[in-house]
Amino acid sequence: MPTTTIHFPEGVLRRVDAVAHRRGISRNRFVIQACEQAVAGDSGQWPEQFFELELSPSDQMLLNQATVELEEAVARSRSNRGAPLL
């Protein structure tokens, strides 16, 4: 397994050791679990100005039409026709 060196401030390292001890795991295992959790939770970031997209009126109309078509296709494909729409 590859290795790395991490430099912790003294106070942080004491708290890491305390938590790892309470959990009955090694410092190394604790750091690996914390890194795995951080990586799993990183869903990325939206590109800058992603939500500030300015569309021309014709592009906005096309987008609106595509949205309606998608909603209709989803409604047609629903297997439980009696369930309320969300």
PDB file with one MODEL, atoms N, CA, C and O in Angstrom:
MODEL        1
ATOM      1  N   MET A   1       0.843  -1.172   0.000  1.00  0.00           N
ATOM      2  CA  MET A   1       0.000   0.000   0.000  1.00  0.00           C
ATOM      3  C   MET A   1       0.888   1.236   0.000  1.00  0.00           C
ATOM      4  O   MET A   1       1.851   1.294   0.764  1.00  0.00           O
ATOM      5  N   PRO A   2       0.589   2.227  -0.840  1.00  0.00           N
ATOM      6  CA  PRO A   2       1.389   3.461  -0.846  1.00  0.00           C
ATOM      7  C   PRO A   2       1.262   4.185   0.491  1.00  0.00           C
ATOM      8  O   PRO A   2       0.287   4.000   1.220  1.00  0.00           O
ATOM      9  N   THR A   3       2.240   4.994   0.798  1.00  0.00           N
ATOM     10  CA  THR A   3       2.235   5.752   2.051  1.00  0.00           C
ATOM     11  C   THR A   3       2.381   7.234   1.758  1.00  0.00           C
ATOM     12  O   THR A   3       2.787   7.637   0.669  1.00  0.00           O
ATOM     13  N   THR A   4       2.038   8.032   2.759  1.00  0.00           N
ATOM     14  CA  THR A   4       2.214   9.478   2.672  1.00  0.00           C
ATOM     15  C   THR A   4       2.485  10.001   4.074  1.00  0.00           C
ATOM     16  O   THR A   4       2.227   9.311   5.060  1.00  0.00           O
ATOM     17  N   THR A   5       2.996  11.195   4.160  1.00  0.00           N
ATOM     18  CA  THR A   5       3.244  11.838   5.440  1.00  0.00           C
ATOM     19  C   THR A   5       2.326  13.044   5.548  1.00  0.00           C
ATOM     20  O   THR A   5       2.228  13.850   4.623  1.00  0.00           O
ATOM     21  N   ILE A   6       1.658  13.155   6.683  1.00  0.00           N
ATOM     22  CA  ILE A   6       0.754  14.277   6.921  1.00  0.00           C
ATOM     23  C   ILE A   6       1.237  15.007   8.162  1.00  0.00           C
ATOM     24  O   ILE A   6       1.564  14.382   9.172  1.00  0.00           O
ATOM     25  N   HIS A   7       1.281  16.319   8.085  1.00  0.00           N
ATOM     26  CA  HIS A   7       1.697  17.134   9.224  1.00  0.00           C
ATOM     27  C   HIS A   7       0.458  17.792   9.816  1.00  0.00           C
ATOM     28  O   HIS A   7      -0.188  18.616   9.169  1.00  0.00           O
ATOM     29  N   PHE A   8       0.130  17.417  11.064  1.00  0.00           N
ATOM     30  CA  PHE A   8      -1.025  17.949  11.769  1.00  0.00           C
ATOM     31  C   PHE A   8      -0.577  18.969  12.804  1.00  0.00           C
ATOM     32  O   PHE A   8       0.481  18.809  13.412  1.00  0.00           O
ATOM     33  N   PRO A   9      -1.368  20.012  13.011  1.00  0.00           N
ATOM     34  CA  PRO A   9      -1.112  20.849  14.189  1.00  0.00           C
ATOM     35  C   PRO A   9      -1.280  19.973  15.446  1.00  0.00           C
ATOM     36  O   PRO A   9      -2.084  19.041  15.461  1.00  0.00           O
ATOM     37  N   GLU A  10      -0.521  20.285  16.479  1.00  0.00           N
ATOM     38  CA  GLU A  10      -0.494  19.439  17.671  1.00  0.00           C
ATOM     39  C   GLU A  10      -1.888  19.231  18.270  1.00  0.00           C
ATOM     40  O   GLU A  10      -2.232  18.114  18.654  1.00  0.00           O
ATOM     41  N   GLY A  11      -2.676  20.277  18.351  1.00  0.00           N
ATOM     42  CA  GLY A  11      -4.013  20.160  18.931  1.00  0.00           C
ATOM     43  C   GLY A  11      -4.927  19.251  18.120  1.00  0.00           C
ATOM     44  O   GLY A  11      -5.706  18.478  18.676  1.00  0.00           O
ATOM     45  N   VAL A  12      -4.822  19.353  16.821  1.00  0.00           N
ATOM     46  CA  VAL A  12      -5.644  18.498  15.952  1.00  0.00           C
ATOM     47  C   VAL A  12      -5.226  17.043  16.122  1.00  0.00           C
ATOM     48  O   VAL A  12      -6.077  16.157  16.200  1.00  0.00           O
ATOM     49  N   LEU A  13      -3.951  16.800  16.180  1.00  0.00           N
ATOM     50  CA  LEU A  13      -3.469  15.427  16.324  1.00  0.00           C
ATOM     51  C   LEU A  13      -3.934  14.819  17.649  1.00  0.00           C
ATOM     52  O   LEU A  13      -4.295  13.643  17.698  1.00  0.00           O
ATOM     53  N   ARG A  14      -3.927  15.614  18.724  1.00  0.00           N
ATOM     54  CA  ARG A  14      -4.425  15.106  20.005  1.00  0.00           C
ATOM     55  C   ARG A  14      -5.896  14.716  19.898  1.00  0.00           C
ATOM     56  O   ARG A  14      -6.305  13.677  20.417  1.00  0.00           O
ATOM     57  N   ARG A  15      -6.690  15.547  19.226  1.00  0.00           N
ATOM     58  CA  ARG A  15      -8.123  15.228  19.078  1.00  0.00           C
ATOM     59  C   ARG A  15      -8.324  14.016  18.183  1.00  0.00           C
ATOM     60  O   ARG A  15      -9.191  13.188  18.461  1.00  0.00           O
ATOM     61  N   VAL A  16      -7.540  13.892  17.111  1.00  0.00           N
ATOM     62  CA  VAL A  16      -7.611  12.713  16.238  1.00  0.00           C
ATOM     63  C   VAL A  16      -7.310  11.464  17.055  1.00  0.00           C
ATOM     64  O   VAL A  16      -8.035  10.473  16.968  1.00  0.00           O
ATOM     65  N   ASP A  17      -6.259  11.507  17.837  1.00  0.00           N
ATOM     66  CA  ASP A  17      -5.891  10.357  18.656  1.00  0.00           C
ATOM     67  C   ASP A  17      -6.986  10.016  19.658  1.00  0.00           C
ATOM     68  O   ASP A  17      -7.268   8.840  19.890  1.00  0.00           O
ATOM     69  N   ALA A  18      -7.605  11.032  20.254  1.00  0.00           N
ATOM     70  CA  ALA A  18      -8.651  10.785  21.244  1.00  0.00           C
ATOM     71  C   ALA A  18      -9.860  10.109  20.602  1.00  0.00           C
ATOM     72  O   ALA A  18     -10.406   9.153  21.153  1.00  0.00           O
ATOM     73  N   VAL A  19     -10.274  10.599  19.448  1.00  0.00           N
ATOM     74  CA  VAL A  19     -11.427  10.003  18.760  1.00  0.00           C
ATOM     75  C   VAL A  19     -11.103   8.588  18.303  1.00  0.00           C
ATOM     76  O   VAL A  19     -11.916   7.679  18.470  1.00  0.00           O
ATOM     77  N   ALA A  20      -9.927   8.399  17.731  1.00  0.00           N
ATOM     78  CA  ALA A  20      -9.533   7.061  17.285  1.00  0.00           C
ATOM     79  C   ALA A  20      -9.505   6.094  18.462  1.00  0.00           C
ATOM     80  O   ALA A  20      -9.941   4.950  18.335  1.00  0.00           O
ATOM     81  N   HIS A  21      -9.002   6.539  19.594  1.00  0.00           N
ATOM     82  CA  HIS A  21      -8.947   5.687  20.787  1.00  0.00           C
ATOM     83  C   HIS A  21     -10.358   5.310  21.248  1.00  0.00           C
ATOM     84  O   HIS A  21     -10.621   4.149  21.562  1.00  0.00           O
ATOM     85  N   ARG A  22     -11.266   6.296  21.287  1.00  0.00           N
ATOM     86  CA  ARG A  22     -12.656   6.015  21.684  1.00  0.00           C
ATOM     87  C   ARG A  22     -13.316   5.022  20.741  1.00  0.00           C
ATOM     88  O   ARG A  22     -14.128   4.203  21.170  1.00  0.00           O
ATOM     89  N   ARG A  23     -12.975   5.088  19.474  1.00  0.00           N
ATOM     90  CA  ARG A  23     -13.557   4.180  18.485  1.00  0.00           C
ATOM     91  C   ARG A  23     -12.843   2.828  18.434  1.00  0.00           C
ATOM     92  O   ARG A  23     -13.306   1.894  17.780  1.00  0.00           O
ATOM     93  N   GLY A  24     -11.735   2.741  19.118  1.00  0.00           N
ATOM     94  CA  GLY A  24     -10.991   1.489  19.145  1.00  0.00           C
ATOM     95  C   GLY A  24     -10.284   1.182  17.841  1.00  0.00           C
ATOM     96  O   GLY A  24     -10.144   0.021  17.456  1.00  0.00           O
ATOM     97  N   ILE A  25      -9.837   2.232  17.161  1.00  0.00           N
ATOM     98  CA  ILE A  25      -9.118   2.052  15.903  1.00  0.00           C
ATOM     99  C   ILE A  25      -7.805   2.823  15.967  1.00  0.00           C
ATOM    100  O   ILE A  25      -7.603   3.663  16.844  1.00  0.00           O
ATOM    101  N   SER A  26      -6.935   2.527  15.042  1.00  0.00           N
ATOM    102  CA  SER A  26      -5.648   3.223  15.000  1.00  0.00           C
ATOM    103  C   SER A  26      -5.816   4.622  14.412  1.00  0.00           C
ATOM    104  O   SER A  26      -6.813   4.923  13.757  1.00  0.00           O
ATOM    105  N   ARG A  27      -4.832   5.453  14.656  1.00  0.00           N
ATOM    106  CA  ARG A  27      -4.807   6.788  14.047  1.00  0.00           C
ATOM    107  C   ARG A  27      -4.855   6.657  12.519  1.00  0.00           C
ATOM    108  O   ARG A  27      -5.587   7.386  11.850  1.00  0.00           O
ATOM    109  N   ASN A  28      -4.081   5.738  11.989  1.00  0.00           N
ATOM    110  CA  ASN A  28      -4.039   5.540  10.549  1.00  0.00           C
ATOM    111  C   ASN A  28      -5.428   5.179  10.009  1.00  0.00           C
ATOM    112  O   ASN A  28      -5.885   5.762   9.026  1.00  0.00           O
ATOM    113  N   ARG A  29      -6.100   4.208  10.660  1.00  0.00           N
ATOM    114  CA  ARG A  29      -7.432   3.796  10.217  1.00  0.00           C
ATOM    115  C   ARG A  29      -8.393   4.974  10.276  1.00  0.00           C
ATOM    116  O   ARG A  29      -9.205   5.160   9.369  1.00  0.00           O
ATOM    117  N   PHE A  30      -8.307   5.781  11.349  1.00  0.00           N
ATOM    118  CA  PHE A  30      -9.180   6.940  11.485  1.00  0.00           C
ATOM    119  C   PHE A  30      -8.973   7.925  10.332  1.00  0.00           C
ATOM    120  O   PHE A  30      -9.937   8.414   9.744  1.00  0.00           O
ATOM    121  N   VAL A  31      -7.719   8.208  10.019  1.00  0.00           N
ATOM    122  CA  VAL A  31      -7.421   9.157   8.936  1.00  0.00           C
ATOM    123  C   VAL A  31      -7.912   8.604   7.600  1.00  0.00           C
ATOM    124  O   VAL A  31      -8.465   9.347   6.789  1.00  0.00           O
ATOM    125  N   ILE A  32      -7.715   7.309   7.366  1.00  0.00           N
ATOM    126  CA  ILE A  32      -8.195   6.708   6.115  1.00  0.00           C
ATOM    127  C   ILE A  32      -9.714   6.822   6.021  1.00  0.00           C
ATOM    128  O   ILE A  32     -10.243   7.199   4.976  1.00  0.00           O
ATOM    129  N   GLN A  33     -10.424   6.498   7.113  1.00  0.00           N
ATOM    130  CA  GLN A  33     -11.883   6.589   7.099  1.00  0.00           C
ATOM    131  C   GLN A  33     -12.356   8.022   6.870  1.00  0.00           C
ATOM    132  O   GLN A  33     -13.314   8.253   6.133  1.00  0.00           O
ATOM    133  N   ALA A  34     -11.685   8.976   7.500  1.00  0.00           N
ATOM    134  CA  ALA A  34     -12.056  10.383   7.324  1.00  0.00           C
ATOM    135  C   ALA A  34     -11.839  10.820   5.870  1.00  0.00           C
ATOM    136  O   ALA A  34     -12.661  11.540   5.304  1.00  0.00           O
ATOM    137  N   CYS A  35     -10.742  10.384   5.280  1.00  0.00           N
ATOM    138  CA  CYS A  35     -10.468  10.722   3.875  1.00  0.00           C
ATOM    139  C   CYS A  35     -11.480  10.054   2.951  1.00  0.00           C
ATOM    140  O   CYS A  35     -11.972  10.679   2.012  1.00  0.00           O
ATOM    141  N   GLU A  36     -11.790   8.790   3.212  1.00  0.00           N
ATOM    142  CA  GLU A  36     -12.787   8.093   2.383  1.00  0.00           C
ATOM    143  C   GLU A  36     -14.134   8.796   2.444  1.00  0.00           C
ATOM    144  O   GLU A  36     -14.804   8.952   1.423  1.00  0.00           O
ATOM    145  N   GLN A  37     -14.533   9.224   3.645  1.00  0.00           N
ATOM    146  CA  GLN A  37     -15.804   9.931   3.814  1.00  0.00           C
ATOM    147  C   GLN A  37     -15.783  11.269   3.074  1.00  0.00           C
ATOM    148  O   GLN A  37     -16.764  11.636   2.426  1.00  0.00           O
ATOM    149  N   ALA A  38     -14.684  11.986   3.167  1.00  0.00           N
ATOM    150  CA  ALA A  38     -14.584  13.278   2.484  1.00  0.00           C
ATOM    151  C   ALA A  38     -14.640  13.115   0.973  1.00  0.00           C
ATOM    152  O   ALA A  38     -15.305  13.890   0.286  1.00  0.00           O
ATOM    153  N   VAL A  39     -13.946  12.113   0.455  1.00  0.00           N
ATOM    154  CA  VAL A  39     -13.935  11.880  -0.995  1.00  0.00           C
ATOM    155  C   VAL A  39     -15.312  11.440  -1.478  1.00  0.00           C
ATOM    156  O   VAL A  39     -15.772  11.886  -2.529  1.00  0.00           O
ATOM    157  N   ALA A  40     -15.975  10.566  -0.718  1.00  0.00           N
ATOM    158  CA  ALA A  40     -17.300  10.090  -1.112  1.00  0.00           C
ATOM    159  C   ALA A  40     -18.323  11.230  -1.115  1.00  0.00           C
ATOM    160  O   ALA A  40     -19.255  11.234  -1.918  1.00  0.00           O
ATOM    161  N   GLY A  41     -18.141  12.183  -0.220  1.00  0.00           N
ATOM    162  CA  GLY A  41     -19.082  13.295  -0.130  1.00  0.00           C
ATOM    163  C   GLY A  41     -18.812  14.433  -1.090  1.00  0.00           C
ATOM    164  O   GLY A  41     -19.584  15.390  -1.153  1.00  0.00           O
ATOM    165  N   ASP A  42     -17.732  14.345  -1.834  1.00  0.00           N
ATOM    166  CA  ASP A  42     -17.381  15.429  -2.754  1.00  0.00           C
ATOM    167  C   ASP A  42     -18.054  15.205  -4.085  1.00  0.00           C
ATOM    168  O   ASP A  42     -17.557  14.461  -4.930  1.00  0.00           O
ATOM    169  N   SER A  43     -19.187  15.855  -4.266  1.00  0.00           N
ATOM    170  CA  SER A  43     -19.919  15.668  -5.515  1.00  0.00           C
ATOM    171  C   SER A  43     -19.498  16.682  -6.577  1.00  0.00           C
ATOM    172  O   SER A  43     -20.132  16.794  -7.626  1.00  0.00           O
ATOM    173  N   GLY A  44     -18.463  17.390  -6.304  1.00  0.00           N
ATOM    174  CA  GLY A  44     -17.981  18.361  -7.286  1.00  0.00           C
ATOM    175  C   GLY A  44     -18.650  19.706  -7.123  1.00  0.00           C
ATOM    176  O   GLY A  44     -19.456  19.907  -6.214  1.00  0.00           O
ATOM    177  N   GLN A  45     -18.324  20.594  -7.980  1.00  0.00           N
ATOM    178  CA  GLN A  45     -18.886  21.939  -7.928  1.00  0.00           C
ATOM    179  C   GLN A  45     -19.470  22.283  -9.284  1.00  0.00           C
ATOM    180  O   GLN A  45     -19.015  21.804 -10.323  1.00  0.00           O
ATOM    181  N   TRP A  46     -20.477  23.116  -9.244  1.00  0.00           N
ATOM    182  CA  TRP A  46     -21.055  23.604 -10.489  1.00  0.00           C
ATOM    183  C   TRP A  46     -20.048  24.546 -11.141  1.00  0.00           C
ATOM    184  O   TRP A  46     -19.330  25.265 -10.446  1.00  0.00           O
ATOM    185  N   PRO A  47     -19.992  24.545 -12.462  1.00  0.00           N
ATOM    186  CA  PRO A  47     -19.111  25.506 -13.138  1.00  0.00           C
ATOM    187  C   PRO A  47     -19.528  26.935 -12.807  1.00  0.00           C
ATOM    188  O   PRO A  47     -20.699  27.212 -12.549  1.00  0.00           O
ATOM    189  N   GLU A  48     -18.560  27.825 -12.820  1.00  0.00           N
ATOM    190  CA  GLU A  48     -18.869  29.232 -12.559  1.00  0.00           C
ATOM    191  C   GLU A  48     -19.937  29.715 -13.527  1.00  0.00           C
ATOM    192  O   GLU A  48     -19.914  29.383 -14.712  1.00  0.00           O
ATOM    193  N   GLN A  49     -20.845  30.481 -13.025  1.00  0.00           N
ATOM    194  CA  GLN A  49     -21.935  31.093 -13.787  1.00  0.00           C
ATOM    195  C   GLN A  49     -22.888  30.058 -14.387  1.00  0.00           C
ATOM    196  O   GLN A  49     -23.609  30.362 -15.338  1.00  0.00           O
ATOM    197  N   PHE A  50     -22.899  28.848 -13.845  1.00  0.00           N
ATOM    198  CA  PHE A  50     -23.762  27.796 -14.382  1.00  0.00           C
ATOM    199  C   PHE A  50     -25.229  28.201 -14.322  1.00  0.00           C
ATOM    200  O   PHE A  50     -25.989  27.957 -15.259  1.00  0.00           O
ATOM    201  N   PHE A  51     -25.618  28.819 -13.215  1.00  0.00           N
ATOM    202  CA  PHE A  51     -27.019  29.187 -13.043  1.00  0.00           C
ATOM    203  C   PHE A  51     -27.329  30.574 -13.590  1.00  0.00           C
ATOM    204  O   PHE A  51     -28.460  31.043 -13.463  1.00  0.00           O
ATOM    205  N   GLU A  52     -26.372  31.223 -14.182  1.00  0.00           N
ATOM    206  CA  GLU A  52     -26.562  32.558 -14.719  1.00  0.00           C
ATOM    207  C   GLU A  52     -26.655  32.544 -16.240  1.00  0.00           C
ATOM    208  O   GLU A  52     -26.362  33.544 -16.896  1.00  0.00           O
ATOM    209  N   LEU A  53     -27.056  31.427 -16.785  1.00  0.00           N
ATOM    210  CA  LEU A  53     -27.128  31.270 -18.227  1.00  0.00           C
ATOM    211  C   LEU A  53     -28.196  32.192 -18.808  1.00  0.00           C
ATOM    212  O   LEU A  53     -29.351  32.163 -18.383  1.00  0.00           O
ATOM    213  N   GLU A  54     -27.808  32.994 -19.765  1.00  0.00           N
ATOM    214  CA  GLU A  54     -28.756  33.886 -20.426  1.00  0.00           C
ATOM    215  C   GLU A  54     -29.061  33.312 -21.801  1.00  0.00           C
ATOM    216  O   GLU A  54     -28.180  33.202 -22.654  1.00  0.00           O
ATOM    217  N   LEU A  55     -30.319  32.949 -22.002  1.00  0.00           N
ATOM    218  CA  LEU A  55     -30.741  32.357 -23.267  1.00  0.00           C
ATOM    219  C   LEU A  55     -31.450  33.394 -24.126  1.00  0.00           C
ATOM    220  O   LEU A  55     -32.092  34.312 -23.617  1.00  0.00           O
ATOM    221  N   SER A  56     -31.325  33.232 -25.407  1.00  0.00           N
ATOM    222  CA  SER A  56     -32.093  34.073 -26.321  1.00  0.00           C
ATOM    223  C   SER A  56     -33.557  33.672 -26.176  1.00  0.00           C
ATOM    224  O   SER A  56     -33.843  32.575 -25.697  1.00  0.00           O
ATOM    225  N   PRO A  57     -34.478  34.523 -26.573  1.00  0.00           N
ATOM    226  CA  PRO A  57     -35.891  34.165 -26.472  1.00  0.00           C
ATOM    227  C   PRO A  57     -36.230  32.858 -27.204  1.00  0.00           C
ATOM    228  O   PRO A  57     -37.041  32.071 -26.717  1.00  0.00           O
ATOM    229  N   SER A  58     -35.622  32.627 -28.358  1.00  0.00           N
ATOM    230  CA  SER A  58     -35.926  31.392 -29.089  1.00  0.00           C
ATOM    231  C   SER A  58     -35.359  30.174 -28.364  1.00  0.00           C
ATOM    232  O   SER A  58     -36.004  29.127 -28.328  1.00  0.00           O
ATOM    233  N   ASP A  59     -34.156  30.296 -27.781  1.00  0.00           N
ATOM    234  CA  ASP A  59     -33.590  29.188 -27.008  1.00  0.00           C
ATOM    235  C   ASP A  59     -34.407  28.921 -25.750  1.00  0.00           C
ATOM    236  O   ASP A  59     -34.596  27.767 -25.366  1.00  0.00           O
ATOM    237  N   GLN A  60     -34.891  29.979 -25.107  1.00  0.00           N
ATOM    238  CA  GLN A  60     -35.729  29.816 -23.922  1.00  0.00           C
ATOM    239  C   GLN A  60     -37.021  29.091 -24.298  1.00  0.00           C
ATOM    240  O   GLN A  60     -37.482  28.233 -23.544  1.00  0.00           O
ATOM    241  N   MET A  61     -37.603  29.414 -25.431  1.00  0.00           N
ATOM    242  CA  MET A  61     -38.822  28.752 -25.885  1.00  0.00           C
ATOM    243  C   MET A  61     -38.544  27.270 -26.158  1.00  0.00           C
ATOM    244  O   MET A  61     -39.349  26.413 -25.792  1.00  0.00           O
ATOM    245  N   LEU A  62     -37.411  26.966 -26.798  1.00  0.00           N
ATOM    246  CA  LEU A  62     -37.047  25.565 -27.042  1.00  0.00           C
ATOM    247  C   LEU A  62     -36.853  24.804 -25.738  1.00  0.00           C
ATOM    248  O   LEU A  62     -37.279  23.655 -25.617  1.00  0.00           O
ATOM    249  N   LEU A  63     -36.217  25.437 -24.770  1.00  0.00           N
ATOM    250  CA  LEU A  63     -36.012  24.800 -23.481  1.00  0.00           C
ATOM    251  C   LEU A  63     -37.345  24.537 -22.791  1.00  0.00           C
ATOM    252  O   LEU A  63     -37.545  23.466 -22.218  1.00  0.00           O
ATOM    253  N   ASN A  64     -38.248  25.493 -22.842  1.00  0.00           N
ATOM    254  CA  ASN A  64     -39.570  25.304 -22.246  1.00  0.00           C
ATOM    255  C   ASN A  64     -40.317  24.160 -22.919  1.00  0.00           C
ATOM    256  O   ASN A  64     -40.946  23.349 -22.239  1.00  0.00           O
ATOM    257  N   GLN A  65     -40.259  24.084 -24.240  1.00  0.00           N
ATOM    258  CA  GLN A  65     -40.923  23.003 -24.970  1.00  0.00           C
ATOM    259  C   GLN A  65     -40.319  21.645 -24.613  1.00  0.00           C
ATOM    260  O   GLN A  65     -41.044  20.666 -24.435  1.00  0.00           O
ATOM    261  N   ALA A  66     -39.011  21.589 -24.510  1.00  0.00           N
ATOM    262  CA  ALA A  66     -38.341  20.335 -24.160  1.00  0.00           C
ATOM    263  C   ALA A  66     -38.732  19.897 -22.753  1.00  0.00           C
ATOM    264  O   ALA A  66     -38.882  18.703 -22.495  1.00  0.00           O
ATOM    265  N   THR A  67     -38.897  20.849 -21.848  1.00  0.00           N
ATOM    266  CA  THR A  67     -39.315  20.526 -20.486  1.00  0.00           C
ATOM    267  C   THR A  67     -40.709  19.929 -20.481  1.00  0.00           C
ATOM    268  O   THR A  67     -40.958  18.934 -19.801  1.00  0.00           O
ATOM    269  N   VAL A  68     -41.609  20.522 -21.228  1.00  0.00           N
ATOM    270  CA  VAL A  68     -42.979  19.996 -21.313  1.00  0.00           C
ATOM    271  C   VAL A  68     -42.958  18.593 -21.911  1.00  0.00           C
ATOM    272  O   VAL A  68     -43.640  17.701 -21.406  1.00  0.00           O
ATOM    273  N   GLU A  69     -42.191  18.384 -22.971  1.00  0.00           N
ATOM    274  CA  GLU A  69     -42.104  17.065 -23.598  1.00  0.00           C
ATOM    275  C   GLU A  69     -41.552  16.021 -22.634  1.00  0.00           C
ATOM    276  O   GLU A  69     -42.033  14.889 -22.598  1.00  0.00           O
ATOM    277  N   LEU A  70     -40.549  16.400 -21.860  1.00  0.00           N
ATOM    278  CA  LEU A  70     -39.980  15.472 -20.886  1.00  0.00           C
ATOM    279  C   LEU A  70     -41.014  15.116 -19.821  1.00  0.00           C
ATOM    280  O   LEU A  70     -41.171  13.944 -19.479  1.00  0.00           O
ATOM    281  N   GLU A  71     -41.715  16.109 -19.298  1.00  0.00           N
ATOM    282  CA  GLU A  71     -42.734  15.846 -18.283  1.00  0.00           C
ATOM    283  C   GLU A  71     -43.827  14.925 -18.830  1.00  0.00           C
ATOM    284  O   GLU A  71     -44.284  14.023 -18.128  1.00  0.00           O
ATOM    285  N   GLU A  72     -44.241  15.144 -20.063  1.00  0.00           N
ATOM    286  CA  GLU A  72     -45.263  14.304 -20.678  1.00  0.00           C
ATOM    287  C   GLU A  72     -44.759  12.877 -20.869  1.00  0.00           C
ATOM    288  O   GLU A  72     -45.500  11.923 -20.635  1.00  0.00           O
ATOM    289  N   ALA A  73     -43.510  12.724 -21.289  1.00  0.00           N
ATOM    290  CA  ALA A  73     -42.948  11.393 -21.490  1.00  0.00           C
ATOM    291  C   ALA A  73     -42.849  10.638 -20.164  1.00  0.00           C
ATOM    292  O   ALA A  73     -43.122   9.439 -20.106  1.00  0.00           O
ATOM    293  N   VAL A  74     -42.465  11.333 -19.118  1.00  0.00           N
ATOM    294  CA  VAL A  74     -42.386  10.698 -17.800  1.00  0.00           C
ATOM    295  C   VAL A  74     -43.767  10.286 -17.340  1.00  0.00           C
ATOM    296  O   VAL A  74     -43.944   9.180 -16.829  1.00  0.00           O
ATOM    297  N   ALA A  75     -44.749  11.155 -17.512  1.00  0.00           N
ATOM    298  CA  ALA A  75     -46.124  10.833 -17.099  1.00  0.00           C
ATOM    299  C   ALA A  75     -46.648   9.621 -17.867  1.00  0.00           C
ATOM    300  O   ALA A  75     -47.321   8.773 -17.281  1.00  0.00           O
ATOM    301  N   ARG A  76     -46.358   9.522 -19.154  1.00  0.00           N
ATOM    302  CA  ARG A  76     -46.811   8.379 -19.950  1.00  0.00           C
ATOM    303  C   ARG A  76     -46.139   7.081 -19.519  1.00  0.00           C
ATOM    304  O   ARG A  76     -46.728   6.006 -19.624  1.00  0.00           O
ATOM    305  N   SER A  77     -44.914   7.185 -19.037  1.00  0.00           N
ATOM    306  CA  SER A  77     -44.138   5.997 -18.690  1.00  0.00           C
ATOM    307  C   SER A  77     -44.394   5.486 -17.278  1.00  0.00           C
ATOM    308  O   SER A  77     -43.930   4.403 -16.920  1.00  0.00           O
ATOM    309  N   ARG A  78     -45.104   6.229 -16.498  1.00  0.00           N
ATOM    310  CA  ARG A  78     -45.336   5.825 -15.108  1.00  0.00           C
ATOM    311  C   ARG A  78     -46.116   4.522 -15.073  1.00  0.00           C
ATOM    312  O   ARG A  78     -47.114   4.368 -15.776  1.00  0.00           O
ATOM    313  N   SER A  79     -45.658   3.586 -14.254  1.00  0.00           N
ATOM    314  CA  SER A  79     -46.334   2.291 -14.159  1.00  0.00           C
ATOM    315  C   SER A  79     -47.498   2.321 -13.198  1.00  0.00           C
ATOM    316  O   SER A  79     -48.424   1.522 -13.345  1.00  0.00           O
ATOM    317  N   ASN A  80     -47.492   3.213 -12.214  1.00  0.00           N
ATOM    318  CA  ASN A  80     -48.581   3.320 -11.267  1.00  0.00           C
ATOM    319  C   ASN A  80     -49.390   4.557 -11.605  1.00  0.00           C
ATOM    320  O   ASN A  80     -49.151   5.637 -11.065  1.00  0.00           O
ATOM    321  N   ARG A  81     -50.318   4.397 -12.475  1.00  0.00           N
ATOM    322  CA  ARG A  81     -51.091   5.531 -12.986  1.00  0.00           C
ATOM    323  C   ARG A  81     -51.933   6.213 -11.914  1.00  0.00           C
ATOM    324  O   ARG A  81     -52.292   7.381 -12.065  1.00  0.00           O
ATOM    325  N   GLY A  82     -52.253   5.501 -10.834  1.00  0.00           N
ATOM    326  CA  GLY A  82     -53.104   6.080  -9.817  1.00  0.00           C
ATOM    327  C   GLY A  82     -52.370   6.894  -8.767  1.00  0.00           C
ATOM    328  O   GLY A  82     -53.001   7.579  -7.963  1.00  0.00           O
ATOM    329  N   ALA A  83     -51.041   6.827  -8.762  1.00  0.00           N
ATOM    330  CA  ALA A  83     -50.279   7.553  -7.757  1.00  0.00           C
ATOM    331  C   ALA A  83     -50.321   9.044  -8.056  1.00  0.00           C
ATOM    332  O   ALA A  83     -50.327   9.445  -9.220  1.00  0.00           O
ATOM    333  N   PRO A  84     -50.352   9.869  -7.007  1.00  0.00           N
ATOM    334  CA  PRO A  84     -50.382  11.321  -7.243  1.00  0.00           C
ATOM    335  C   PRO A  84     -49.069  11.803  -7.840  1.00  0.00           C
ATOM    336  O   PRO A  84     -48.004  11.239  -7.588  1.00  0.00           O
ATOM    337  N   LEU A  85     -49.170  12.849  -8.628  1.00  0.00           N
ATOM    338  CA  LEU A  85     -47.962  13.471  -9.196  1.00  0.00           C
ATOM    339  C   LEU A  85     -47.202  14.168  -8.092  1.00  0.00           C
ATOM    340  O   LEU A  85     -47.797  14.722  -7.167  1.00  0.00           O
ATOM    341  N   LEU A  86     -45.899  14.141  -8.190  1.00  0.00           N
ATOM    342  CA  LEU A  86     -45.060  14.822  -7.181  1.00  0.00           C
ATOM    343  C   LEU A  86     -44.933  16.269  -7.496  1.00  0.00           C
ATOM    344  O   LEU A  86     -44.268  17.004  -6.766  1.00  0.00           O
TER     345      LEU A  86
ENDMDL
END
